[in-house]
Amino acid sequence: MENKVWETIKKYDMLSSGDTVVVGLSGGADSCALLQYLVSIREKLSLHIIACHVNHMIRGQEADRDEDFSRKLCSQLKVEFRLLKINVPEQAKLRKESTEKCARDIRYEFFGKIADEYNAKIATAHTASDNAETVLYNLARGCGIKGICGIPPVRERIIRPFITVLREETEKYCYAHNIHYVTDSTNLTDEYTRNKIRHGVIPVLKEINPAVIENISRMTENMRCNADLLYSDAVKYLDMIRSDRYSDSYKADLLYSCDQALFAQIISILAAEHGFIPQAEHISLIREICRKGGELQLSRDLYAVCRQGSFRITEKNVRNNNEWEIPEWGQFIVISNKKIKPMKMSMSEFNNAEKNPDFLFINSGDCDTIPIGTVFRYRRSGDRFSLPERNISKTLKKLFIEMKIPAERRDSILVLAYGNDIIWIEGIGFSEKYICSRKTENVMYLDISEVSEKEKAHNGSGY
């Protein structure tokens, strides 16, 4: 088993010399075997290992027994031990979640908090057996390509060194190395869906083919490769059919014309930005509105909308009254899915850089005319904008109507404002009063790009 795990670590580049690793330790065979294995390579890779145990306060004395066992095991292995004791049933009620989901969320929140302290990786003891159960569960619910991909070996900072190992192998490893472990009594019942699959479905499939778990593992690895390629193609195609550089709308005819698999992946990507997972039914209905126009309600506030040849997924009736101060020159601010970095340069520097496509005149204004107290925000009642070269000002409402900007998009367009005086509008540019002229000495250039989910989570929305 050790060779199999080491090959997995190397294949997916899970560990590097000097890494700190936060290990999820339940006290069961899989997690105890993982902790022992990492300890066995600790000196080889100069690892700093921290074991994290969560007492969910669900199983009474048995849960306390698991906590005590985990603490003693860490003492024996000379591993730092961290504990979270929390009443999960109470938390599940507060969060309005199932106990199972709440427990999982709390575990990963705890692991993440400790990992943040040390800039560490998080190792969980998911096995090939867990992966097979997950795939079968997803199939039973009805899933797309992502569900068939199962449990990924690596997801951001989470690593799963045992993902190619069978559950029986971890138990044999524990026996061979004289590693004691505890058994969670809930794993012995069929109260949970996963246990029904483990006890009722897997044994039947093994009668058909004893290598069913290994075969599922190979299938999920192949599917992940296909899914990665499809995701990459979808991201490229989305960029091609975007209505404009910073728009969240896309050309409906080009979206409709792409093949079904690519279309489904694109919709999944767009919906995921709003925390929504579309089912096959949603994707079929969305494809239809891309063909003939209209809108589809996906959840209470989320809609898929196709009007005037543009498609978008948007949250309706949500006004954001936050304000964000302009950061220091060269620093950036994250607002929604945009990273904005104000840059100050002389006009000669700007002119030299203008050939670079990243330096767009639409996002450049006269730095010295912009008042102190200017903020980024979204539109508000009374906002006015002076149109360049037209010598008139309009309310944003009239301007957006004139420019045929869909109503559901208007509240999500970013502006730079001083009171109700709008200095700059995302996708439109600077006001007449603030644009660059022959007299401009210093240019404010707003360097705008999209941010990854990882950047957004690290920096926070608006910070």
C-alpha positions as CSV (number, residue, x, y, z in Angstrom):
1,M,0.0,0.0,0.0
2,E,2.8,2.4,0.8
3,N,4.2,2.3,-2.7
4,K,0.7,3.0,-4.1
5,V,0.3,6.0,-1.9
6,W,3.7,7.4,-2.6
7,E,3.1,7.1,-6.4
8,T,-0.2,9.0,-5.9
9,I,1.6,11.7,-4.0
10,K,4.2,12.1,-6.8
11,K,1.7,11.8,-9.6
12,Y,-0.5,14.7,-8.3
13,D,2.4,16.7,-6.8
14,M,0.6,16.6,-3.4
15,L,3.5,17.3,-1.1
16,S,6.8,19.2,-1.2
17,S,9.7,19.3,1.2
18,G,9.0,21.5,4.2
19,D,5.2,21.4,3.9
20,T,2.9,21.8,6.8
21,V,0.0,19.3,6.6
22,V,-3.3,19.5,8.5
23,V,-4.7,16.0,8.8
24,G,-8.4,15.3,9.4
25,L,-8.3,12.7,12.1
26,S,-11.6,11.0,13.0
27,G,-10.1,8.0,14.9
28,G,-11.3,5.5,12.3
29,A,-9.0,3.1,10.3
30,D,-8.6,5.4,7.2
31,S,-7.6,8.5,9.1
32,C,-5.4,6.7,11.5
33,A,-3.6,4.9,8.7
34,L,-3.1,8.3,6.9
35,L,-1.7,9.9,10.0
36,Q,0.7,7.0,10.5
37,Y,1.8,7.0,6.9
38,L,2.5,10.8,6.9
39,V,4.5,10.3,10.1
40,S,6.5,7.6,8.4
41,I,7.6,10.1,5.7
42,R,7.8,13.1,8.0
43,E,11.5,13.1,8.3
44,K,12.0,12.3,4.5
45,L,10.1,15.4,3.5
46,S,10.6,17.6,6.6
47,L,6.9,17.7,7.2
48,H,5.2,19.6,10.0
49,I,2.0,17.6,10.8
50,I,-1.0,18.9,12.7
51,A,-3.9,16.5,13.4
52,C,-7.4,18.0,13.7
53,H,-10.2,16.2,15.4
54,V,-13.9,17.4,15.5
55,N,-16.2,16.1,18.3
56,H,-19.6,16.6,16.7
57,M,-21.4,15.9,20.0
58,I,-23.8,13.6,18.2
59,R,-22.9,10.2,19.7
60,G,-22.5,11.1,23.4
61,Q,-19.9,9.0,25.2
62,E,-18.7,7.3,22.0
63,A,-17.8,10.8,20.5
64,D,-15.9,11.6,23.7
65,R,-14.1,8.2,23.4
66,D,-13.0,9.1,19.9
67,E,-11.7,12.5,21.0
68,D,-9.7,10.9,23.8
69,F,-8.4,8.2,21.5
70,S,-7.3,10.7,18.9
71,R,-5.5,12.9,21.5
72,K,-3.6,9.9,22.8
73,L,-2.6,8.7,19.4
74,C,-1.2,12.1,18.5
75,S,0.8,12.0,21.8
76,Q,2.2,8.6,20.9
77,L,3.2,9.8,17.4
78,K,4.5,13.2,18.6
79,V,2.0,15.0,16.4
80,E,0.4,18.4,17.3
81,F,-3.3,17.9,18.2
82,R,-6.1,20.4,17.6
83,L,-9.6,19.9,18.8
84,L,-13.0,21.4,17.9
85,K,-15.9,20.4,20.1
86,I,-19.2,21.7,18.8
87,N,-22.9,20.7,19.0
88,V,-23.6,19.9,15.3
89,P,-27.3,19.1,15.7
90,E,-27.8,22.6,17.2
91,Q,-25.7,24.2,14.5
92,A,-27.7,22.3,11.8
93,K,-30.9,23.8,13.0
94,L,-29.4,27.3,13.0
95,R,-28.0,26.9,9.5
96,K,-31.1,25.1,8.3
97,E,-29.0,22.2,6.9
98,S,-29.0,18.5,7.3
99,T,-26.9,17.2,10.2
100,E,-24.6,15.4,7.7
101,K,-24.0,18.4,5.6
102,C,-23.6,20.7,8.6
103,A,-21.0,18.3,10.1
104,R,-19.0,18.2,6.9
105,D,-19.1,22.0,6.5
106,I,-18.0,22.5,10.1
107,R,-15.1,20.1,9.6
108,Y,-13.7,21.8,6.6
109,E,-14.2,25.2,8.1
110,F,-12.1,24.1,11.1
111,F,-9.4,22.5,8.9
112,G,-9.3,25.6,6.8
113,K,-8.9,27.9,9.8
114,I,-5.9,25.8,11.1
115,A,-4.4,25.6,7.6
116,D,-4.7,29.4,7.3
117,E,-2.6,29.8,10.5
118,Y,0.3,27.8,8.9
119,N,-0.2,28.3,5.2
120,A,-0.7,24.5,5.2
121,K,-2.2,21.8,3.0
122,I,-5.2,19.8,4.2
123,A,-5.0,16.0,4.0
124,T,-8.1,13.9,4.2
125,A,-8.3,10.1,4.2
126,H,-10.8,9.6,1.4
127,T,-10.1,6.2,-0.3
128,A,-11.0,4.6,-3.6
129,S,-13.9,3.0,-1.8
130,D,-15.2,6.4,-0.7
131,N,-14.8,7.6,-4.3
132,A,-16.9,4.6,-5.7
133,E,-19.7,5.3,-3.1
134,T,-19.7,9.0,-4.0
135,V,-20.0,8.2,-7.8
136,L,-22.9,5.7,-7.2
137,Y,-24.6,8.2,-4.9
138,N,-24.3,10.9,-7.6
139,L,-25.6,8.6,-10.3
140,A,-28.6,7.7,-8.1
141,R,-29.5,11.4,-7.6
142,G,-29.0,12.2,-11.3
143,C,-25.8,14.1,-12.1
144,G,-23.7,15.5,-14.9
145,I,-20.1,15.0,-15.8
146,K,-18.9,16.6,-12.5
147,G,-20.8,14.0,-10.4
148,I,-19.3,11.1,-12.4
149,C,-15.8,12.5,-11.7
150,G,-16.1,11.6,-8.1
151,I,-13.7,12.8,-5.4
152,P,-10.7,14.7,-6.9
153,P,-7.3,13.7,-5.7
154,V,-6.4,17.4,-5.3
155,R,-8.7,20.4,-4.9
156,E,-6.9,23.7,-4.3
157,R,-5.0,23.0,-1.0
158,I,-6.9,19.8,-0.1
159,I,-5.0,16.6,-0.9
160,R,-6.2,13.0,-0.7
161,P,-3.1,10.6,-0.7
162,F,-5.3,7.5,-0.2
163,I,-7.6,8.1,-3.1
164,T,-6.3,5.0,-5.0
165,V,-6.4,2.8,-1.9
166,L,-9.2,0.4,-0.9
167,R,-10.7,0.5,2.5
168,E,-9.6,-3.0,3.1
169,E,-6.0,-2.0,2.5
170,T,-6.1,0.7,5.1
171,E,-7.4,-1.8,7.7
172,K,-4.6,-4.3,6.7
173,Y,-2.0,-1.4,7.0
174,C,-3.3,-0.6,10.5
175,Y,-3.0,-4.3,11.5
176,A,0.5,-4.6,10.0
177,H,1.8,-1.5,11.9
178,N,-0.1,-2.3,15.1
179,I,-2.2,0.8,14.7
180,H,-5.4,0.8,16.9
181,Y,-8.5,2.7,15.7
182,V,-12.1,3.2,16.7
183,T,-15.3,2.4,14.9
184,D,-18.1,4.9,14.5
185,S,-21.3,3.0,15.3
186,T,-23.2,5.1,12.7
187,N,-21.1,3.5,10.0
188,L,-22.7,0.1,10.9
189,T,-26.3,1.2,10.3
190,D,-28.2,1.9,7.1
191,E,-29.6,5.1,8.4
192,Y,-27.5,7.2,6.0
193,T,-27.7,6.8,2.2
194,R,-24.0,6.3,1.9
195,N,-24.1,3.3,4.3
196,K,-26.9,1.8,2.2
197,I,-24.6,2.0,-0.9
198,R,-21.7,0.6,1.2
199,H,-23.6,-2.3,2.7
200,G,-26.1,-3.1,0.0
201,V,-25.0,-1.9,-3.4
202,I,-21.2,-2.4,-3.5
203,P,-21.3,-6.1,-2.4
204,V,-23.7,-6.9,-5.2
205,L,-21.5,-5.2,-7.7
206,K,-18.5,-7.0,-6.4
207,E,-20.3,-10.3,-7.1
208,I,-20.5,-9.2,-10.7
209,N,-16.9,-8.0,-10.8
210,P,-14.6,-8.1,-7.7
211,A,-12.6,-5.2,-9.3
212,V,-15.5,-2.8,-9.5
213,I,-14.0,-0.2,-7.1
214,E,-10.7,-0.1,-9.1
215,N,-12.7,0.1,-12.3
216,I,-14.7,3.1,-11.0
217,S,-11.4,4.7,-10.0
218,R,-10.1,4.4,-13.5
219,M,-13.3,5.7,-15.0
220,T,-13.3,8.8,-12.7
221,E,-9.7,9.6,-13.6
222,N,-10.6,9.4,-17.3
223,M,-13.7,11.5,-16.7
224,R,-11.7,14.2,-14.8
225,C,-9.4,14.5,-17.8
226,N,-12.4,14.9,-20.1
227,A,-14.0,17.3,-17.7
228,D,-10.9,19.5,-17.5
229,L,-10.7,19.7,-21.3
230,L,-14.4,20.6,-21.6
231,Y,-14.1,23.2,-18.8
232,S,-11.1,24.8,-20.6
233,D,-13.0,24.9,-23.9
234,A,-16.0,26.4,-22.2
235,V,-14.0,29.2,-20.6
236,K,-12.4,30.0,-23.9
237,Y,-15.7,30.0,-25.7
238,L,-17.3,32.2,-23.1
239,D,-14.6,34.8,-23.6
240,M,-15.2,34.7,-27.4
241,I,-19.0,35.2,-27.1
242,R,-18.9,37.9,-24.4
243,S,-20.9,40.9,-25.4
244,D,-18.1,43.2,-24.3
245,R,-14.9,43.0,-22.3
246,Y,-16.4,43.4,-18.8
247,S,-19.9,42.3,-19.5
248,D,-21.7,39.5,-17.8
249,S,-23.9,38.9,-20.9
250,Y,-23.2,36.7,-23.9
251,K,-24.3,36.5,-27.5
252,A,-27.3,34.2,-27.4
253,D,-27.1,32.9,-31.0
254,L,-23.5,31.8,-30.6
255,L,-24.2,30.2,-27.2
256,Y,-27.2,28.3,-28.7
257,S,-25.2,27.1,-31.7
258,C,-22.5,25.3,-29.6
259,D,-22.8,21.6,-29.0
260,Q,-24.8,20.2,-26.1
261,A,-21.9,19.1,-23.9
262,L,-20.2,22.5,-24.2
263,F,-23.5,24.3,-23.7
264,A,-24.1,22.4,-20.4
265,Q,-20.6,23.1,-19.2
266,I,-21.0,26.9,-19.9
267,I,-24.3,27.1,-18.1
268,S,-22.8,25.3,-15.1
269,I,-19.9,27.7,-15.0
270,L,-22.2,30.8,-15.2
271,A,-24.6,29.4,-12.6
272,A,-21.8,28.4,-10.2
273,E,-20.8,32.1,-10.0
274,H,-24.2,32.6,-8.2
275,G,-23.9,29.4,-6.1
276,F,-26.5,27.5,-8.2
277,I,-26.1,24.0,-9.6
278,P,-28.3,23.5,-12.6
279,Q,-29.9,20.2,-13.3
280,A,-30.5,18.7,-16.8
281,E,-34.0,20.2,-16.8
282,H,-32.7,23.7,-16.2
283,I,-30.1,23.4,-19.0
284,S,-32.7,22.2,-21.5
285,L,-35.0,25.1,-20.7
286,I,-32.1,27.6,-20.8
287,R,-31.1,26.4,-24.2
288,E,-34.7,27.1,-25.4
289,I,-34.7,30.7,-24.2
290,C,-31.3,31.2,-25.9
291,R,-33.1,30.2,-29.1
292,K,-36.3,32.3,-28.8
293,G,-35.7,34.8,-25.9
294,G,-37.4,35.1,-22.5
295,E,-36.5,34.4,-19.0
296,L,-36.4,31.4,-16.6
297,Q,-36.5,31.6,-12.8
298,L,-33.8,29.3,-11.4
299,S,-34.3,30.1,-7.7
300,R,-36.0,32.8,-5.6
301,D,-33.8,35.7,-6.8
302,L,-31.8,34.1,-9.7
303,Y,-32.9,34.2,-13.3
304,A,-31.6,33.2,-16.7
305,V,-32.5,36.0,-19.1
306,C,-32.3,36.3,-22.9
307,R,-33.2,39.7,-24.4
308,Q,-32.1,41.6,-27.5
309,G,-29.8,38.8,-28.5
310,S,-27.9,38.7,-25.1
311,F,-28.0,36.0,-22.5
312,R,-27.1,36.3,-18.8
313,I,-27.7,34.7,-15.5
314,T,-28.6,37.5,-13.1
315,E,-29.9,38.1,-9.6
316,K,-32.9,40.4,-9.6
317,N,-34.2,43.0,-7.2
318,V,-30.9,43.0,-5.3
319,R,-29.5,46.5,-4.7
320,N,-26.1,46.8,-3.2
321,N,-25.6,50.0,-1.2
322,N,-22.0,49.4,-0.2
323,E,-19.2,51.8,-1.0
324,W,-15.5,51.0,-1.5
325,E,-12.8,53.6,-1.1
326,I,-10.1,53.9,-3.9
327,P,-7.0,51.9,-2.7
328,E,-3.5,53.2,-2.8
329,W,-1.9,53.6,-6.2
330,G,-0.8,50.2,-7.5
331,Q,-2.9,48.3,-4.8
332,F,-6.0,46.5,-5.9
333,I,-9.6,46.2,-4.7
334,V,-11.9,43.2,-5.3
335,I,-15.5,43.9,-5.9
336,S,-17.8,41.1,-7.0
337,N,-15.8,39.3,-9.7
338,K,-13.6,42.3,-10.7
339,K,-10.1,43.2,-9.6
340,I,-9.5,46.9,-9.9
341,K,-6.1,48.5,-9.6
342,P,-5.9,52.3,-9.9
343,M,-2.6,53.3,-11.5
344,K,-1.2,56.9,-11.6
345,M,1.2,57.8,-14.5
346,S,2.3,60.9,-16.4
347,M,0.6,61.5,-19.8
348,S,3.9,60.7,-21.6
349,E,4.1,57.3,-19.7
350,F,0.5,56.6,-20.6
351,N,1.0,57.4,-24.3
352,N,4.0,55.1,-24.4
353,A,2.0,52.3,-22.9
354,E,-1.1,53.0,-25.0
355,K,-0.1,50.4,-27.6
356,N,-0.4,47.7,-25.0
357,P,-4.0,46.4,-25.3
358,D,-4.3,46.3,-21.5
359,F,-4.2,50.1,-21.5
360,L,-7.6,51.1,-22.7
361,F,-8.5,54.8,-23.0
362,I,-12.0,54.1,-21.8
363,N,-10.7,53.5,-18.3
364,S,-8.4,56.5,-18.2
365,G,-9.2,59.9,-16.7
366,D,-7.5,63.1,-15.5
367,C,-6.1,62.2,-12.1
368,D,-5.8,65.7,-10.8
369,T,-9.5,66.5,-11.3
370,I,-10.8,63.6,-9.2
371,P,-11.9,64.8,-5.8
372,I,-10.9,63.3,-2.4
373,G,-13.8,61.1,-1.1
374,T,-14.5,59.5,-4.4
375,V,-15.7,55.9,-4.0
376,F,-16.6,52.8,-6.1
377,R,-20.3,51.8,-5.8
378,Y,-23.4,50.9,-7.7
379,R,-26.0,53.3,-9.1
380,R,-28.3,55.3,-6.8
381,S,-31.3,57.5,-7.3
382,G,-30.2,61.0,-8.5
383,D,-26.9,59.9,-10.1
384,R,-26.0,62.0,-13.2
385,F,-23.3,61.5,-15.8
386,S,-21.9,64.1,-18.2
387,L,-21.6,62.6,-21.7
388,P,-18.2,63.3,-23.4
389,E,-18.4,65.5,-26.5
390,R,-22.2,66.0,-26.1
391,N,-22.1,68.9,-23.5
392,I,-25.1,67.4,-21.6
393,S,-25.7,65.4,-18.5
394,K,-28.2,62.6,-18.0
395,T,-29.5,60.6,-15.1
396,L,-28.1,57.1,-15.1
397,K,-31.6,55.7,-15.6
398,K,-32.1,57.6,-18.8
399,L,-28.5,56.9,-20.0
400,F,-28.9,53.1,-19.5
401,I,-32.3,53.1,-21.3
402,E,-30.8,55.1,-24.2
403,M,-27.9,52.6,-24.4
404,K,-30.4,49.7,-24.2
405,I,-28.7,48.2,-21.2
406,P,-31.1,45.5,-19.8
407,A,-32.9,46.5,-16.6
408,E,-31.7,43.5,-14.7
409,R,-28.0,44.4,-15.4
410,R,-28.2,48.1,-14.4
411,D,-27.8,47.5,-10.6
412,S,-24.7,45.5,-11.2
413,I,-22.7,48.1,-13.2
414,L,-19.9,49.6,-11.2
415,V,-19.4,53.3,-11.0
416,L,-16.9,55.7,-9.5
417,A,-18.8,58.5,-7.8
418,Y,-18.4,61.7,-5.7
419,G,-21.9,62.1,-4.2
420,N,-24.3,61.9,-7.1
421,D,-21.7,63.1,-9.6
422,I,-20.6,60.0,-11.6
423,I,-17.0,60.2,-12.6
424,W,-16.7,56.8,-14.4
425,I,-19.1,54.0,-15.5
426,E,-17.9,50.5,-16.0
427,G,-17.9,49.7,-19.7
428,I,-18.7,53.3,-20.7
429,G,-15.8,55.4,-19.4
430,F,-15.1,58.7,-17.7
431,S,-17.4,61.7,-17.6
432,E,-16.8,64.7,-19.7
433,K,-15.5,66.6,-16.6
434,Y,-12.8,64.0,-15.9
435,I,-11.6,62.7,-19.2
436,C,-8.0,63.2,-20.4
437,S,-7.3,66.3,-22.4
438,R,-4.3,68.2,-23.8
439,K,-3.9,69.8,-20.4
440,T,-3.8,66.5,-18.5
441,E,-0.6,66.0,-16.7
442,N,-1.3,62.8,-14.6
443,V,-3.5,60.0,-15.8
444,M,-5.6,57.7,-13.5
445,Y,-5.8,54.4,-15.3
446,L,-8.2,51.7,-13.9
447,D,-6.7,48.3,-14.6
448,I,-9.6,45.9,-14.5
449,S,-9.5,42.2,-14.7
450,E,-11.6,39.2,-13.5
451,V,-10.6,37.4,-10.4
452,S,-10.4,33.7,-9.6
453,E,-12.6,32.2,-6.8
454,K,-9.4,31.6,-4.8
455,E,-8.4,35.3,-5.1
456,K,-11.9,36.4,-4.1
457,A,-12.0,34.1,-1.1
458,H,-8.5,35.3,0.0
459,N,-9.1,39.0,-0.4
460,G,-12.8,39.2,0.4
461,S,-15.4,40.9,-1.7
462,G,-14.6,44.5,-1.8
463,Y,-11.2,44.3,0.1
